[in-house]
């Protein structure tokens, strides 16, 4: 079924989309491949989605790459994922040095647990691509958990403002996402219908879209279907529709 192009016009598009990239392992298993093949294919899918979002004029995207709970996976898989992240950052750095990087990359989550070399890459990419902030901003959530993010924000406020009443604005300003707009839409793949500790504060009024395909099969065409669905919805934010 073709997508109604009217829903892909800038006036009908979300400003910020969050992606829960689920199903890499199932995608690989269905093809009798290792889970690592699935994760590698997932990176390729993410790159295609970033380019397509940029072409459409979507300003912000946030990808749930590695949660605080993912450390409980087998060590071999965790090690592979860390190497995959590092390799992907090396590719971004290469693109930066060749003048081929147009996106602004940010890494969000508790980054203190990573090695110095890992964090140095993150800092380099974040700083060097900041000048691209007029284009698409890509948030990569690593060692990220929504509950931990809120706790971090509250503790940051308390340490800075003892004996002061905290407000929603105080928390929002101290989230890993900072002052970026909340996601208008959160997309999860592989048919799963839960947030899994992703953008809990920011996603309070996000439109949720569940795609049946596993993440490596989530193509730009699949994103267009999701965007058409988004465009057909009426966002009420607790009020009444007209």
trRosetta pair geometry for C-beta under 8 A, 3 or more apart (Angstrom, degrees):
i j d omega theta_ij theta_ji phi_ij phi_ji
3 7 6.9 -104 170 58 97 114
3 8 6.9 72 130 -37 125 119
3 221 7.7 -170 -21 -157 127 69
3 224 4.5 -102 -39 144 171 113
3 225 6.1 -125 -89 -81 115 52
3 227 7.7 47 -165 69 140 94
3 228 4.9 -148 -152 -49 97 138
4 7 5.1 74 86 1 95 105
4 228 5.7 117 41 -133 87 120
4 231 7.9 -132 80 82 111 141
5 8 5.4 -61 -159 36 53 112
5 9 7.5 74 146 -41 70 83
6 9 6.0 -29 -167 -5 44 115
6 12 6.9 73 141 -5 67 158
6 231 7.6 161 108 155 77 154
7 12 5.1 -115 -147 124 48 147
7 227 6.0 150 135 127 103 84
7 228 4.2 106 85 -116 156 62
7 230 7.6 136 -180 67 116 76
7 231 3.4 -168 -143 40 102 161
7 232 7.1 -28 -107 -39 138 76
8 12 7.3 -19 -14 72 9 115
8 13 6.9 40 -154 -72 38 108
8 56 6.3 -98 -171 -135 92 112
8 224 6.3 -18 -84 -138 125 94
8 227 6.0 72 -95 115 73 137
8 228 7.5 -31 -48 -70 81 78
9 12 5.3 71 64 18 81 102
9 13 7.1 -151 92 -23 37 95
10 13 5.6 -57 -142 23 35 117
10 56 7.7 158 -89 162 69 71
10 57 5.0 -32 -103 88 107 147
12 227 7.8 100 118 166 98 94
12 230 7.9 134 156 102 85 92
12 231 4.2 31 170 -123 120 114
13 56 6.2 161 -120 151 157 116
13 57 6.8 124 62 80 157 93
13 58 5.9 -117 156 -84 130 85
13 227 6.3 -12 -120 -155 81 120
13 230 7.8 59 -138 97 41 133
13 231 7.6 -26 -77 -76 42 103
14 17 5.3 106 91 -65 136 86
14 58 6.6 27 81 -130 74 109
14 183 7.4 25 171 -176 134 65
14 184 3.5 -166 -143 72 104 128
14 185 4.5 -108 -67 4 163 112
14 207 7.7 -136 -84 40 130 116
14 227 7.5 -127 7 -123 94 86
14 230 6.0 -62 -37 168 107 155
15 58 7.2 149 -161 -154 23 67
15 59 5.2 -15 -170 36 76 116
15 60 6.4 30 141 27 74 99
15 181 5.4 6 104 80 134 149
15 184 5.7 107 34 -19 73 126
16 58 7.8 137 -90 180 23 95
16 59 6.7 -48 -70 74 67 89
16 60 3.9 -13 -110 77 88 114
16 61 7.3 -178 -156 -78 58 31
16 62 7.2 27 -180 -8 99 101
16 180 6.8 119 -106 156 146 105
16 181 5.1 -174 -17 87 135 96
16 182 6.7 176 68 110 142 28
16 183 4.5 -115 116 -109 103 52
16 184 5.7 127 55 1 70 80
16 185 7.8 171 94 34 55 68
17 53 7.0 -134 38 -119 129 133
17 58 6.3 -13 1 -175 113 143
17 60 7.4 164 24 96 55 65
17 61 5.3 -10 66 -115 88 77
17 62 7.5 -165 98 28 46 69
17 183 6.1 79 -134 -152 15 104
17 184 7.0 -42 -77 56 59 83
17 185 5.0 -18 -117 74 81 98
17 186 7.4 154 -167 -94 60 32
17 187 6.4 10 -178 -2 109 108
18 61 7.6 153 -92 -165 28 54
18 62 4.6 -21 -112 67 75 104
18 63 8.0 174 -160 -76 55 25
18 64 7.2 52 176 -34 95 98
18 183 4.1 -37 -19 -107 102 166
18 185 7.2 -167 30 100 70 50
18 186 4.2 -16 69 -112 107 82
18 187 7.2 175 88 24 55 64
18 198 6.6 152 162 149 135 117
18 199 5.3 -96 -109 4 163 155
18 202 7.8 129 -55 102 141 121
18 203 6.6 -65 24 -85 154 117
18 206 6.8 -24 25 -143 119 158
19 46 7.8 162 99 -118 153 88
19 49 7.0 76 -83 135 162 158
19 61 6.7 14 -8 -176 111 100
19 62 6.9 178 22 87 70 52
19 63 5.0 -15 64 -110 109 66
19 64 6.6 -147 95 13 58 80
19 186 7.7 -173 -73 -158 23 60
19 187 5.3 -14 -112 66 67 97
19 188 7.9 147 -165 -87 46 41
19 189 7.9 18 -170 -17 89 101
20 64 4.8 3 -114 34 59 139
20 186 6.8 42 -14 173 101 100
20 187 7.0 -159 28 96 72 49
20 188 4.0 -7 61 -108 119 86
20 189 7.1 -161 91 17 72 69
20 192 7.8 -96 115 78 131 115
20 195 7.4 -162 -64 -151 148 41
20 196 6.4 119 -145 43 138 121
20 198 5.6 -159 -87 8 108 170
21 24 7.1 36 141 -41 97 105
21 42 5.7 102 162 -166 130 119
21 45 7.6 147 -143 90 118 123
21 46 6.7 -27 -98 -76 149 106
21 63 6.1 21 -26 -164 122 95
21 64 6.2 -170 15 66 79 79
21 65 7.1 23 33 -97 130 47
21 189 6.5 12 -143 26 38 122
21 215 4.2 68 -169 -124 77 150
21 218 7.8 -131 -129 31 77 144
22 188 5.8 24 9 -174 126 86
22 189 5.0 -176 54 71 78 76
22 190 4.1 -107 111 27 99 128
22 192 5.4 -66 126 26 167 129
22 214 7.3 -106 110 -143 61 65
22 215 5.9 147 57 -40 30 109
23 26 4.8 -58 -155 48 72 113
23 27 5.5 81 142 -31 88 98
23 38 7.9 -128 129 -173 52 126
23 189 5.3 -96 15 117 126 104
23 190 3.0 176 -59 -77 120 124
23 191 8.0 88 -76 19 131 76
23 192 7.9 -168 -53 -7 95 110
23 213 7.5 172 95 138 164 47
23 214 2.9 -147 138 -137 131 84
23 215 5.0 158 58 -2 93 78
23 216 7.4 -124 104 11 95 77
24 27 5.7 -56 -150 33 27 114
24 28 6.6 22 155 -15 63 106
24 35 6.9 78 119 -167 95 75
24 38 3.6 128 164 143 76 106
24 39 5.0 68 164 -76 150 51
24 41 6.9 161 -141 66 89 93
24 42 4.4 -41 -98 -50 121 132
24 214 6.9 156 -67 171 25 113
24 215 5.6 -30 -60 52 74 120
24 216 6.3 97 -116 -33 66 102
25 28 5.8 -57 -151 37 32 108
25 29 6.2 32 153 -21 67 107
25 35 4.5 -8 -116 -126 86 102
25 38 5.3 173 -80 72 27 163
26 29 5.5 -51 -141 36 33 113
26 30 6.3 37 158 -23 64 104
26 38 7.6 111 43 -132 37 152
26 190 6.2 115 45 -136 140 123
26 214 5.4 -157 81 -99 102 136
27 30 6.1 -56 -154 31 26 111
27 31 6.9 4 154 0 59 112
27 38 4.9 135 69 -130 97 106
27 41 6.6 -126 116 83 138 140
27 42 8.0 146 44 -63 146 89
27 214 3.9 -169 -63 109 104 152
27 215 7.0 -102 -25 50 142 67
27 216 4.6 140 161 31 167 120
27 217 6.6 -176 -119 -15 126 98
28 31 6.0 -75 -155 48 33 99
28 33 4.1 -99 -163 82 85 97
28 34 6.1 -45 168 92 139 25
28 35 5.4 169 62 -104 151 32
28 36 7.7 109 -121 46 164 35
28 37 4.8 133 -124 73 119 96
28 38 3.3 -96 -32 -48 114 106
28 41 7.4 168 -72 21 89 130
29 32 7.4 32 -172 -78 34 30
29 33 7.5 -98 -59 54 21 63
29 35 7.6 10 -50 -79 85 73
29 38 7.8 -6 -13 -56 65 139
30 214 7.9 -175 12 -6 135 150
31 37 7.7 -109 82 109 123 138
33 37 3.9 -72 158 61 127 151
33 38 6.7 148 96 -44 115 78
34 37 5.1 112 60 -3 71 96
34 38 7.6 -130 106 0 49 86
35 38 5.3 -51 -159 32 45 118
35 39 6.6 44 147 -20 72 100
35 77 6.1 -15 96 -116 136 118
36 39 5.6 -49 -149 34 38 110
36 40 6.5 40 152 -19 66 103
36 77 7.2 -148 -70 -123 82 70
36 80 4.9 -88 -112 178 112 157
37 40 5.8 -55 -150 37 33 112
37 41 6.3 32 152 -17 65 107
38 41 5.7 -56 -148 39 31 110
38 42 6.3 39 150 -28 64 104
38 214 7.9 -61 -152 155 114 137
38 216 6.4 -119 -154 -31 67 135
39 42 5.3 -48 -151 28 34 120
39 43 7.1 40 151 -22 63 94
39 80 6.8 124 59 124 152 114
39 81 6.2 -108 -160 -96 156 81
39 84 5.9 -98 135 -73 120 174
40 43 5.9 -47 -159 25 36 110
40 44 7.0 35 146 -15 63 102
40 84 6.7 -134 -86 -124 67 126
41 44 5.5 -51 -155 35 40 115
41 45 6.5 43 148 -20 68 103
41 216 3.8 19 129 -124 115 134
42 45 5.5 -51 -149 35 36 113
42 46 6.4 39 151 -22 66 103
42 215 5.1 31 -123 110 97 125
42 216 5.4 -81 -75 -72 56 82
43 46 5.5 -52 -150 33 34 114
43 47 6.6 37 152 -21 65 102
43 84 6.5 -149 -50 175 139 114
43 88 5.8 -136 -146 -91 135 128
44 47 5.8 -52 -152 31 32 112
44 48 6.7 31 151 -17 63 104
44 216 7.3 41 63 -139 99 87
45 48 5.8 -57 -153 35 34 111
45 49 6.4 31 152 -18 68 107
45 215 5.7 156 85 151 156 78
45 216 5.0 -156 -37 -130 136 40
45 217 7.5 -33 -105 2 138 15
45 218 5.7 81 -178 59 132 82
45 219 7.5 -94 -138 -82 93 46
46 49 5.7 -57 -147 38 33 110
46 50 6.3 37 154 -23 66 103
46 63 5.9 45 -138 -124 124 157
47 50 5.7 -50 -149 32 31 113
47 51 6.6 30 154 -16 63 104
48 51 5.9 -56 -152 36 32 110
48 52 6.3 27 153 -17 66 109
48 219 6.8 -45 124 -142 144 58
48 220 6.1 -111 153 -40 102 94
49 52 5.7 -55 -144 39 33 110
49 53 6.1 35 157 -20 67 106
49 61 7.4 163 131 -163 104 159
49 218 6.9 7 -70 116 128 103
49 220 6.8 179 -101 -81 53 67
49 223 6.1 141 -130 -61 93 145
50 53 5.9 -56 -147 37 27 110
50 54 6.3 28 154 -18 62 108
50 61 6.6 -152 -109 60 70 152
50 103 6.4 -30 175 -75 121 160
50 136 6.9 157 -170 114 79 148
50 138 5.8 3 -127 -97 121 134
51 54 5.7 -58 -152 37 30 113
51 55 6.3 31 152 -20 65 106
51 220 8.0 -61 82 -78 89 125
52 55 5.6 -52 -147 35 33 112
52 56 6.4 29 154 -16 65 107
52 220 3.9 177 -97 -115 154 111
52 223 6.0 130 110 61 143 150
53 56 5.8 -59 -148 39 31 109
53 58 4.1 -68 -170 56 90 125
53 61 5.3 50 134 -51 174 136
53 136 5.9 108 111 -129 101 148
53 223 7.5 -99 -65 176 81 155
54 57 7.8 46 180 -68 30 23
54 58 7.3 -75 -65 52 26 79
54 102 7.1 98 -160 98 150 118
54 103 6.6 -97 -83 -82 134 102
54 135 6.6 14 -139 175 108 103
54 136 4.3 -99 -95 -13 85 140
56 227 7.7 -114 -160 -108 160 167
58 61 6.5 63 123 -55 122 97
58 136 6.5 41 88 -115 70 111
59 136 6.4 -170 -157 -117 26 57
59 137 6.6 15 156 19 69 93
59 181 8.0 57 85 33 128 123
60 136 7.2 170 -81 -162 26 68
60 137 4.9 -13 -109 65 76 101
60 139 7.1 24 -173 -8 94 106
60 180 5.8 136 -132 -170 157 121
60 181 6.6 168 25 52 149 91
60 183 7.7 -126 104 -97 112 71
61 136 6.7 10 5 -180 102 114
61 137 7.5 173 29 88 60 56
61 138 5.6 -10 67 -116 96 65
61 139 7.0 -162 98 30 48 75
62 108 7.5 -26 -141 35 111 137
62 138 8.0 151 -91 -168 36 45
62 139 4.0 -14 -111 69 81 117
62 140 8.0 -168 -154 -70 57 19
62 141 6.2 50 177 -31 97 110
62 177 7.2 -37 -93 -104 144 118
62 183 6.5 -95 28 -74 121 124
62 199 6.8 104 98 -63 149 134
63 138 7.3 1 0 -173 108 90
63 139 7.0 174 22 90 63 62
63 140 5.6 -14 62 -116 102 60
63 141 6.5 -161 89 19 48 84
64 67 6.7 12 180 -63 104 92
64 141 5.1 -25 -115 62 48 127
64 144 6.8 -125 -136 74 74 130
64 196 7.6 106 167 88 160 115
64 198 4.9 -46 -90 -117 141 132
65 85 7.1 102 153 -99 137 110
65 140 5.2 14 -14 -173 141 87
65 141 5.7 163 20 68 80 59
65 142 5.2 -28 77 -78 116 78
65 144 7.8 85 46 15 74 120
66 70 5.1 -113 -163 56 72 153
66 81 6.2 130 -97 154 125 135
66 85 7.3 -46 -19 -66 139 137
66 109 7.7 12 77 -102 84 174
66 141 7.4 -163 46 112 55 66
66 142 4.6 30 49 -137 108 68
66 143 6.1 -3 106 -43 105 46
66 144 7.1 111 81 18 58 83
67 70 4.7 120 54 -19 73 99
67 141 7.8 20 -87 127 58 110
67 143 7.7 60 166 -133 17 22
67 144 6.0 -67 -118 71 51 68
67 145 5.9 82 -170 -81 84 76
67 196 6.9 -91 -81 146 159 105
67 197 6.2 97 -152 79 130 120
67 198 7.6 -83 -97 -73 115 87
68 71 6.9 -31 177 0 43 109
68 109 7.8 -179 -59 -159 85 111
68 110 7.2 51 -93 27 109 120
68 143 5.9 62 -89 -169 66 59
68 144 6.7 -119 -33 85 82 20
68 145 3.6 -38 8 -39 127 122
68 148 5.8 97 -44 -3 160 148
68 197 7.4 -86 36 130 101 149
69 72 6.0 -34 177 13 64 114
69 145 7.0 105 -21 -95 82 116
69 197 7.0 119 -10 35 122 150
70 73 5.6 -17 -175 -6 64 116
70 78 7.1 145 139 -106 87 93
70 81 7.5 -68 151 85 132 171
71 78 6.3 57 -135 -118 48 142
71 143 7.9 41 -49 -114 111 86
73 77 4.8 -75 139 81 121 127
73 78 5.5 151 76 -54 98 90
74 77 4.8 84 68 9 87 104
74 78 7.1 -162 93 -6 43 87
75 78 5.6 -57 -145 39 35 110
75 79 6.0 36 157 -21 69 106
76 79 5.8 -53 -146 36 28 112
76 80 6.4 30 153 -21 62 105
77 80 5.6 -52 -149 34 33 113
77 81 6.4 33 152 -19 65 104
78 81 5.7 -55 -150 36 32 111
78 82 6.4 32 153 -19 66 104
79 82 5.8 -54 -149 35 32 111
79 83 6.4 30 153 -15 64 107
80 83 5.7 -58 -151 40 32 110
80 84 6.1 35 150 -24 66 107
81 84 5.3 -51 -144 35 33 115
81 85 6.4 37 154 -20 65 100
82 85 5.8 -48 -149 33 32 112
82 86 6.4 31 152 -18 63 107
82 118 7.7 -54 -167 -103 99 140
83 86 5.6 -55 -147 38 33 112
83 87 6.2 34 154 -19 66 106
84 87 5.8 -53 -145 37 30 110
84 88 6.3 31 154 -20 63 106
85 88 5.7 -58 -149 36 29 111
85 89 6.4 28 153 -18 65 105
85 118 7.7 38 108 -145 118 111
85 142 6.6 80 -130 -114 149 145
86 89 5.7 -54 -150 36 31 110
86 90 6.5 36 149 -22 63 102
86 118 6.4 -80 -93 -109 99 87
86 121 7.0 126 -137 26 69 169
87 90 5.5 -49 -151 31 35 115
87 91 6.7 38 149 -21 64 100
88 91 5.6 -50 -155 31 36 114
88 92 6.7 36 148 -18 65 101
89 92 5.4 -49 -149 35 39 112
89 93 6.2 41 151 -21 67 103
89 121 4.4 72 147 155 143 133
89 122 7.1 -63 -127 -69 144 55
89 125 6.2 -104 -151 -43 94 144
90 93 5.6 -52 -147 36 32 114
90 94 6.4 37 151 -22 64 103
90 121 7.4 -53 -64 -137 58 137
91 94 5.6 -51 -150 34 32 114
91 95 6.5 32 151 -18 64 104
92 95 5.6 -55 -151 37 33 112
92 96 6.4 39 149 -24 66 103
92 101 6.4 71 -165 -106 72 139
92 105 6.3 7 -164 -21 149 165
92 125 5.4 33 117 -122 132 126
92 129 7.9 -44 173 -50 115 138
93 96 5.5 -49 -149 31 33 116
93 97 6.5 29 155 -16 65 105
93 121 6.7 -83 -53 -148 132 92
93 124 6.4 28 -110 112 110 129
93 125 6.4 -89 -73 -78 77 92
94 97 6.0 -58 -149 38 30 108
94 98 6.3 15 156 -7 65 112
95 98 5.9 -66 -144 47 30 103
95 100 4.2 -96 -159 79 81 99
95 101 4.2 105 122 -57 107 94
96 99 7.7 32 176 -70 29 26
96 100 7.7 -85 -50 51 18 66
96 101 4.6 -23 -80 16 60 141
96 124 8.0 171 70 143 165 96
96 125 7.0 -151 -44 -119 148 66
96 128 4.9 53 -164 128 143 139
96 129 6.6 -95 -103 -64 117 88
101 105 7.9 -52 -178 -14 129 113
101 128 7.9 59 76 121 143 106
101 129 5.9 -77 133 -103 127 107
101 132 6.9 -103 127 -43 83 159
102 132 5.7 158 178 -144 38 132
102 135 5.2 -136 154 -174 87 176
102 136 7.8 60 115 34 89 89
103 129 6.5 0 101 -169 56 133
103 132 5.9 96 127 128 11 142
103 135 5.9 -117 -106 108 42 121
103 136 5.0 -36 -123 78 94 92
103 137 7.2 146 -175 -107 83 21
103 138 5.1 30 162 -8 134 116
104 129 4.8 157 -129 138 47 99
104 130 6.1 65 -140 -115 110 29
104 131 7.9 -177 -96 57 101 32
104 132 4.4 -172 -62 85 77 89
104 133 4.5 56 -72 -88 160 56
104 135 6.4 151 -13 65 89 85
104 136 7.1 -167 29 98 78 44
104 137 4.5 -29 74 -109 109 72
104 138 6.9 166 81 20 51 70
105 125 5.0 -40 82 153 129 112
105 126 6.4 -103 96 -88 77 52
105 129 4.9 63 23 60 80 159
105 137 7.9 170 -81 -161 19 57
105 138 5.1 -23 -107 69 65 103
105 140 6.8 4 -165 -5 96 111
106 126 5.7 67 -113 -121 57 100
106 137 6.5 14 1 -179 113 100
106 138 7.0 170 27 86 68 51
106 139 5.0 -24 75 -105 101 69
106 140 7.2 176 88 22 48 70
107 111 6.4 86 118 -88 114 131
107 122 4.6 -72 32 -146 149 114
107 125 7.5 74 -23 77 111 123
107 126 6.6 -95 14 -64 87 115
107 139 7.6 144 -102 -160 19 59
107 140 5.1 -27 -110 68 71 96
107 141 7.9 152 -163 -93 55 21
107 142 5.9 -21 -167 24 103 112
108 139 5.3 2 0 -169 122 109
108 140 7.2 158 22 74 72 42
108 141 5.2 -32 74 -103 93 69
108 142 7.7 131 68 26 43 63
108 144 6.1 51 108 -98 81 127
108 176 3.8 114 -167 147 105 121
108 177 6.1 14 -123 -71 159 58
109 141 5.4 113 -52 -166 111 64
109 142 4.9 -143 34 73 150 47
109 143 4.4 135 148 77 130 67
109 144 3.5 -96 -97 -71 108 77
109 145 7.7 81 -139 3 92 56
109 149 7.8 -74 -117 -79 47 103
109 176 6.1 50 -49 -138 27 162
110 113 6.1 55 120 -7 99 105
110 143 5.0 -90 63 126 79 114
110 144 7.5 163 9 -90 69 41
110 145 7.9 -11 -2 22 111 90
110 148 6.5 -58 -32 140 125 136
110 152 7.2 -166 -81 -76 97 146
111 114 5.7 -43 -173 19 66 116
111 119 5.8 116 155 -111 112 100
111 122 6.3 -140 -150 97 143 171
111 142 7.2 63 -97 83 80 102
111 143 6.7 152 -85 57 39 126
113 143 5.6 176 43 -133 127 164
114 118 3.9 -103 164 92 119 136
114 119 5.3 146 89 -51 110 87
114 122 7.6 92 81 -14 153 137
114 142 7.9 33 -57 124 135 126
114 143 7.3 -149 -43 -8 98 143
115 118 4.5 98 56 5 79 104
115 119 7.0 -155 92 -2 41 87
116 119 5.9 -62 -147 42 30 106
116 120 6.1 35 154 -26 66 106
117 120 5.5 -49 -144 31 31 115
117 121 6.8 35 154 -20 61 100
118 121 6.0 -56 -160 31 31 110
118 122 6.7 30 146 -17 64 106
119 122 5.3 -49 -149 35 40 116
119 123 6.2 40 153 -20 69 103
120 123 5.7 -52 -146 37 32 110
120 124 6.2 35 154 -22 65 106
121 124 5.7 -54 -146 35 30 112
121 125 6.3 26 158 -15 65 108
122 125 6.1 -60 -149 38 26 107
122 126 6.1 24 157 -18 64 112
123 126 5.8 -57 -143 38 28 110
123 127 6.1 21 162 -14 65 112
124 127 6.2 -64 -147 41 23 105
124 128 5.9 10 164 -10 64 118
125 128 6.2 -63 -135 44 23 102
125 129 5.9 1 172 0 64 118
126 129 6.7 -71 -140 45 17 95
126 130 6.6 40 156 -54 58 97
127 130 5.8 -36 -155 -7 29 118
128 131 7.7 -49 171 15 38 101
129 132 5.0 -44 -174 29 73 118
130 133 5.8 -3 -176 -39 53 111
132 135 4.9 -38 172 33 88 115
133 137 6.2 23 -138 -80 68 108
137 180 7.1 -142 100 -118 148 128
139 177 6.6 -8 -118 -113 161 87
139 180 7.4 -117 -51 11 137 175
141 144 3.6 -43 176 0 100 163
141 176 7.7 99 -119 108 89 146
141 198 7.4 126 90 -135 167 91
144 148 7.9 -171 -173 64 38 116
144 149 7.0 15 -162 -55 80 117
144 176 7.1 -123 -125 55 104 168
144 198 7.6 57 119 -117 116 70
145 148 4.0 68 75 16 108 112
145 149 6.5 -171 87 -17 53 84
145 197 5.0 -28 -152 157 75 130
146 149 5.5 -52 -148 30 31 116
146 150 6.7 28 156 -17 64 101
146 195 7.4 -1 -10 138 156 119
146 197 4.6 -165 22 180 97 60
146 198 5.8 -131 -44 -65 119 2
146 199 5.9 -83 -100 5 117 11
146 200 3.4 113 159 -5 140 103
146 201 6.8 176 -168 -3 98 75
147 150 5.9 -55 -155 34 34 108
147 151 6.5 32 150 -16 66 106
147 197 6.1 -59 -3 -141 91 103
147 200 6.6 38 -59 14 57 155
148 151 5.6 -54 -147 39 35 113
148 152 6.1 41 152 -24 67 105
149 152 5.6 -53 -149 34 29 114
149 153 6.5 30 153 -20 63 104
149 175 5.7 42 164 -146 112 82
149 176 5.3 -80 -132 -5 115 107
149 200 7.7 160 55 35 115 97
149 201 7.1 -125 101 10 115 120
150 153 5.7 -52 -149 34 33 112
150 154 6.4 31 154 -17 66 105
150 171 6.7 9 -145 -165 77 123
150 175 7.6 -10 -87 -103 52 94
150 200 6.8 -59 -34 74 126 118
150 201 5.6 144 -85 -48 106 125
151 154 5.9 -56 -147 38 31 109
151 155 6.2 26 157 -15 66 109
152 155 6.0 -59 -145 41 26 107
152 156 6.2 31 155 -24 63 108
152 174 7.3 -157 117 142 78 103
152 176 7.5 45 81 -51 143 89
153 156 5.7 -54 -149 33 28 114
153 157 6.6 27 154 -18 63 104
153 170 7.8 136 160 128 101 71
153 171 4.7 80 132 -153 134 68
153 172 7.9 69 -163 -31 150 12
153 173 8.0 134 -153 69 111 54
153 174 3.8 137 -143 96 82 104
153 175 5.2 -17 -77 -72 136 55
153 201 8.0 -11 20 -23 155 169
154 157 5.9 -56 -154 35 32 110
154 158 6.4 30 152 -19 66 106
154 166 6.6 27 -134 -151 80 170
154 171 6.4 -4 -71 -107 70 98
154 174 7.9 170 -37 86 26 139
155 158 5.6 -52 -144 36 35 112
155 159 6.3 33 158 -19 67 106
156 159 6.1 -57 -149 36 28 108
156 160 6.4 14 157 -8 63 113
156 174 4.6 -179 76 -165 136 140
157 160 5.9 -70 -149 45 29 103
157 161 5.7 -34 173 36 71 111
157 164 7.9 -111 161 78 97 108
157 166 5.4 89 122 -115 151 115
157 170 4.9 68 -117 161 143 118
157 171 7.0 -62 -29 -79 143 54
157 174 5.9 -133 -49 -11 90 159
158 161 6.9 -83 -125 63 19 69
158 162 6.7 53 179 -94 64 56
158 166 7.5 -45 -65 -64 74 127
159 162 7.7 6 -140 -58 18 83
161 164 4.0 -54 155 37 110 134
161 166 7.8 138 82 -85 128 78
161 170 7.7 -85 35 -143 150 137
166 170 4.9 -123 -158 73 77 146
166 171 6.7 73 166 -48 115 90
167 170 4.8 110 53 -3 70 101
167 171 7.5 -137 98 0 44 83
168 171 5.8 -57 -156 36 37 109
168 172 6.2 38 151 -22 70 107
169 172 5.6 -53 -143 36 32 113
169 173 6.3 33 159 -22 65 107
170 173 6.2 -58 -152 33 25 110
170 174 6.8 1 157 -1 60 115
171 174 6.2 -80 -155 46 30 98
171 175 6.8 48 152 -48 69 92
171 201 6.8 -135 137 -150 122 151
172 175 6.0 -35 -154 -3 34 115
172 179 7.7 73 141 -105 96 55
172 201 7.3 -166 -95 147 68 129
173 178 7.2 8 -163 -155 44 54
173 179 6.6 10 -121 -73 65 86
175 178 6.6 -133 76 -41 74 23
175 201 6.2 -144 -96 73 140 141
175 202 6.9 145 158 -52 166 107
177 180 4.7 -92 168 44 97 114
177 199 7.6 46 -36 -117 143 97
177 202 6.0 32 31 -71 157 150
181 184 7.8 8 131 -40 117 86
182 199 8.0 131 -155 179 78 119
182 202 4.5 -177 -131 -170 84 79
182 203 7.0 176 -175 -75 103 31
182 204 7.3 -46 -161 33 151 84
182 205 7.1 68 120 52 145 89
182 206 6.9 -131 151 -65 101 91
183 186 5.6 78 120 -64 142 81
183 199 6.0 29 10 162 129 162
183 202 5.9 77 8 135 86 110
183 203 5.8 -9 55 -95 112 79
183 206 4.8 16 96 -106 95 127
184 206 6.4 119 147 -130 15 72
184 207 6.5 2 150 17 67 99
184 230 7.5 80 127 -165 108 132
184 235 7.8 -64 -159 -86 93 157
185 206 5.9 143 -111 -171 13 92
185 207 4.7 -26 -106 65 76 95
185 208 7.7 164 -158 -82 63 20
185 209 6.2 11 -173 -2 108 113
185 226 7.4 130 164 154 143 110
185 230 5.3 -37 -90 -110 144 136
186 195 7.2 16 136 -118 159 89
186 198 7.2 141 -152 108 136 119
186 199 6.7 -167 -95 64 131 133
186 203 5.5 15 -40 -131 140 129
186 206 4.6 59 -12 139 100 143
186 207 7.4 175 24 80 64 45
186 208 5.5 -19 68 -109 95 66
186 209 7.3 176 87 27 46 71
187 209 4.8 -21 -108 71 75 103
187 210 7.9 167 -157 -85 56 22
187 211 6.3 29 -176 -14 101 111
187 218 7.9 131 140 -158 129 144
187 223 7.7 -33 -104 -119 174 75
187 226 5.5 12 -107 -158 128 159
188 192 5.7 -88 147 76 128 85
188 193 7.3 158 76 -101 140 30
188 194 7.7 153 -147 57 175 42
188 195 7.9 -132 -59 -103 139 38
188 208 7.3 -7 8 -166 105 92
188 209 7.5 167 26 86 62 54
188 210 5.6 -18 69 -113 93 66
188 211 7.1 -168 93 25 42 77
189 192 7.8 31 90 28 36 90
189 211 4.7 -26 -113 70 65 109
189 213 6.0 -49 -157 87 105 64
189 214 6.0 88 145 -160 118 23
189 215 4.5 145 67 -73 154 64
189 217 8.0 154 -166 62 134 78
189 218 5.1 -91 -96 -58 139 133
190 211 7.6 42 -1 87 33 79
190 212 7.7 11 -156 -178 12 29
190 213 7.3 -47 -72 113 43 29
190 214 4.8 43 -87 -107 90 62
190 215 6.7 -33 -36 -27 102 74
191 210 6.3 61 -138 167 33 111
191 211 7.6 -83 -59 100 48 40
191 212 4.9 35 -73 -130 95 58
192 196 7.8 29 133 -36 136 123
192 210 7.2 -153 71 -140 35 110
193 208 7.9 80 -151 152 75 136
193 210 5.5 -27 -91 -90 79 147
195 198 5.1 -143 173 46 80 84
195 199 7.4 -115 -167 59 117 73
195 200 6.6 115 132 -90 146 72
195 203 6.6 167 -131 89 134 154
197 200 6.6 -38 -151 -46 42 115
198 203 7.1 50 109 -16 75 150
199 202 4.3 -64 -169 60 97 106
199 203 4.2 94 115 -28 102 109
199 206 7.3 54 114 -22 129 151
200 203 6.4 -54 -121 42 14 102
201 204 6.8 -22 -179 -38 33 102
202 206 7.5 47 123 -43 72 120
203 206 4.0 -46 -152 6 77 130
205 235 7.3 85 161 -165 109 108
205 237 5.4 19 -146 -112 152 74
205 238 7.8 -79 -103 -24 122 88
207 230 5.6 131 94 -125 151 87
207 233 5.7 137 -126 76 142 164
207 235 6.8 -89 -57 -90 111 104
209 226 4.6 107 142 -147 160 103
209 229 5.9 124 -118 88 122 136
209 230 6.7 -63 -54 -61 135 91
211 218 6.0 87 108 -109 160 108
211 222 5.9 63 -144 175 141 120
211 225 7.9 110 -112 83 104 119
211 226 6.5 -54 -68 -71 110 118
213 217 4.1 -114 177 95 121 113
213 218 5.6 162 93 -72 115 66
213 222 6.0 -87 37 -116 140 151
214 217 5.4 75 61 21 71 104
214 218 7.5 -117 106 -29 35 88
215 218 5.3 -42 -148 6 42 119
217 222 7.3 97 130 -39 70 153
218 222 4.8 -117 -152 82 58 147
218 223 7.0 79 166 -52 90 82
219 222 4.9 108 50 4 65 98
219 223 7.3 -120 105 -1 42 86
220 223 5.3 -51 -148 35 38 115
220 224 6.4 45 152 -24 67 99
221 224 5.5 -47 -151 30 35 115
221 225 6.9 40 149 -21 62 98
222 225 5.6 -47 -156 29 37 114
222 226 6.8 37 147 -17 65 102
223 226 5.5 -54 -153 36 38 112
223 227 6.2 36 151 -19 69 106
224 227 5.6 -54 -145 38 33 112
224 228 6.5 38 154 -22 65 101
225 228 5.8 -52 -151 32 31 111
225 229 6.6 32 150 -18 63 104
226 229 5.6 -54 -153 36 34 113
226 230 6.4 38 148 -22 66 104
227 230 5.3 -46 -145 34 36 116
227 231 6.3 39 154 -22 64 104
228 231 5.6 -54 -149 35 32 113
228 232 6.7 30 154 -20 63 106
229 232 6.0 -60 -154 33 31 110
229 233 7.1 35 150 -30 62 103
230 233 5.9 -57 -160 20 35 114
234 241 4.8 46 136 -118 147 125
236 239 5.0 -143 177 63 84 67
236 240 6.5 5 -152 -119 124 4
236 241 5.5 -76 -89 -61 115 74
